Amino acid sequence: MDRHELGAREQAVLALERRGFASPGAKERAIREELDLAPVRYYQLLNALLDDERALAHDPVTVNRLRRVREARRSER
């Protein structure tokens, strides 16, 4: 794998973030069942991806949207 490209797990995390979920429970279930990750680990990976330029190149719309959400949450604190 080229070090300039995201791995399958990173791509799967971004793909899951692109989807809409009817409830938080549905998203948590998808994280566990489809990615075989604990939700806490999933969000750790996602947060790291938001700072990864490869993720931005792979899916700029999703990464920029999530960066805005993260920044808004930080400024609320």
Beta strands, then each sheet from edge to edge (+ up, - down):
end
